[in-house]
Structures are given as C-alpha cells and as structure tokens.
Amino acid sequence: MMEMPKGRLFAVLLLALSAFFYFMPFAFIVFLSNLFPRLLAEWSCWLFFIPAFLLPYYYGSKGVRLVGVFTVLVLGMMYYLFTFNRTMSIHLLHWLLTLFTTTAIAFWVGIFVERFSRSAADAREQNLQLKSLFAASELFAFSLDPQEVLNQSPEIIRETLGFDNADIWLLEGENSLRLAASNLPPVFGAPDTFPADRCLPGLALSSGEGVFIEEPLIDERIENKAWLNQLKYRSSAALPLIHRGEKLGVLIVSSMKKYKFTSERRELLRTFVNQLSLHIKNAMLYREVQQQAIIDEATGLYNHRHLNEYLDKETKRVDREGGQLSLLMLDLNYFKDYNDMYGHPSGDLLLREFGEVLRAAVRETDVTVRYGGDEFAVVLPQTDGLGAEQLSARVLEQLNEHRFSGFEKIVGGVLTVSIGRSTYPDPAKSKVELIKLADDQLYRMKELWREARKISS
C-alpha cells in the first residue's frame, strides 16, 4: 500500500490530470469527432476510470468526494449536450454507463483504502501501546528512584500515547496536590500546588475512576476555561493514582487536537496508571527503608553512616567546584553524671531533646548528625573557618539559653557542650583528616573542661 501523498505539488498535478481525463471525452465527441473514428470517441469515455481509481486510492474518502464532484459536473454537461444535440444520445448513453461504472469503482476503492488505512492505523497504535507498556515496565523494573520514574513518565506518555502534555500530581496531606513531574513548557507558569478537591483532579480522586473529556471547552465539569484556552487543549483526561485503596495522586493527560478515548485507549491508560501507582508506592517504601538506614532511631538525626557518605559527596564537590567545607564535632558535658542520676531511658530522652535544639540552632542547609554516644556532628557546606567559628558560637549561645530539665541537680546546673571544628581543604586535606582535626580539637576542649571541673571541685 502506497503512503498517502502529502505534497501540494502532487495534489495539484493529480487534480489537473483527473480533470483532464474526465473532460477529454468531450473534446473527442464534441470538437474532434470529425477527426477521430466514432468508436475511438466512445472508448475515450473509459478515461473516467483513471481518476475514479487514483483519487480514492490516494485520498480515501476525500478522493471519493472529488470523484462525486467531477461526476456531477460531467452529468450536467451530458444533460446539456442531450438537450441541444439528441443525435449524440447513443454516445451520451455510453458516457452514462461509463460514469456509473467508474463511480462504482471509485466508491469501492475509497472504502477499501479507508478500511485498509484504518486497519494500518490501528496496528500502528497497538504497536505504540505495546511499546508504551514495555518502556514503562522497563523503567519501573530497573529504577527505584521515584523522581526518575516521575520525570520520565510524561515523555513516555507523549511519545507513545499521542498526548501533548502529561502532569503527575502527588497528594500532600488530604487536601493538596503537589506537581511532581510535567512536560508542560515553563513559559505557561503552571502552579506547583493545586486543591485536591477541585476540577479534573478532584473528580478523579473522589470517584476513584478515570475522567475522560473529549470536548473540555464545552464540558461543564471543567471550571477553568481560561486555562484551557491558553493551552489550546482539545481533549483531556485525569486518572487517579491508587495502590491497594491508598490514593497517591493524579495523572492528567491533554491533547491539543481531538483525541478519541476509545475503550482500548482507556484500558491502556488505566494499565499504565496501575503500573505507575505500583512503582511509586514501591519506590516510596524503598526510600523509607533507605531513610531508616541513615537515621538515628534515638534522636531522629542522621547517623554515622550518612555522615561518611555525605562528606564523601561534599569533599568531591569542593574538589570539582571550589569553595570550602567545615565540620563541627560536639560532645555533651556532664552526660555521664546525668545518666548515673536519672538512668539511661532519661538519658535517651535528653539526647533527643538536645538533637532537636541543635537542629534548630544551625542553618537549613547544614546537616546534623549523631556521631555516637553523646557525641554529635554538624556538616557546614560552603562554609570557611571563620563561618564555622561564628556558627559554633551561635550554637553554644542557643544551647546555653535552653534549659534542659534535670540539670539543676547536676554540677554547674546547666547542660554545656565542648565543640571542635575543622575546614576542608585547608587545613584538612581529606575527609578522614577533616574528621580527625575536628575530633582532636574537641578532645582538647574536653580536656580543658575536665581541668576546669577539677579546679571548681
């Protein structure tokens, strides 16, 4: 089967040849009958066969309509000739029979081409659907990073399902959706959050079913028509992301041209959404397990393992981009006395409270860690030695202002800490040396505290 021609030049040539073949018999019979045998003139009627076949073959139903237009014009000419020249009636009868024959052929070819083209289009669409499911399954199977899956899903939908845009919104709490991934150009300024009970997302989440809208501009379920006019959407759908009854979010797909939501396309979208929901949930569970592996259970801060991984990443970043990285090491004074007086459960509660105060005292970009026992650490990205010194003084000030219960019975009456600090790449030349220099200074500060404690005793 030849592909449908798209070039204007081909279309113009084909129409010109069709007109020529349709109206050439008139030249034979009316103007050239004296020069050519009458039999040749009658056989010239079969020139109708050429456009009657070619137009429907190349243009399907449009070609059939063109054949119909030409046929009506020829019939009009026949009637005119019959009225004014009845001696040509036998030739006109032959023309009429030829017209009916060629028109019948045209309609048959047109229907055949349409059906064949539709079958070919269905086959291509099924192939794209299989490719879509395969691409999605491959992505979901080999990636446990939920953001990677979210970022790639809109492009998979665009390439294989024919939608221009796809947005994935995830639930935050019960009443708000957060835009997690989209291939909508940033020039449109799409919002990052959206109420979970409004418009298409609200319909999809409340019903738990897909909402398919083929005429959004006139559909009463769409509240914001101005947004649709700006984006020029002609069709839209929203499908809830649900895993075992748990609502995770909404997938919204849109097309700038008319999109027919057939039962097959709806089922494919539901299958894709089910796979996406399953993977998002699995990835969320995997991230929770990962998070638990790097979180200290007693304080809720990061643990020693995460400190090593984070320092590896940050020292490499400094090597690559420049800048400095500082580290604070902190140790609680009188913690042993507190444990001896109140017991270890109370000591654990004190460590959690201390961790909360410490995290509030540092910057949002700083990483707070329980290093082990009653020792803590704070990683200070993009911070030099002077900045580390200033932050250390602020931490001491805020810790001294906080009254930790129970210390009124301990020597000194308040919780105090010893702090050591160091900076990479100067003076520390490696991650190991960064930790060692900060720990060494912490040890010296601890020794000074012990000496002062002996003198005060």
Order of alpha helices (4+ residues) and beta strands (2+ residues): alpha-alpha-alpha-alpha-alpha-alpha-beta-beta-beta-alpha-beta-alpha-beta-beta-alpha-alpha-beta-alpha-alpha-beta-beta-alpha-beta-alpha
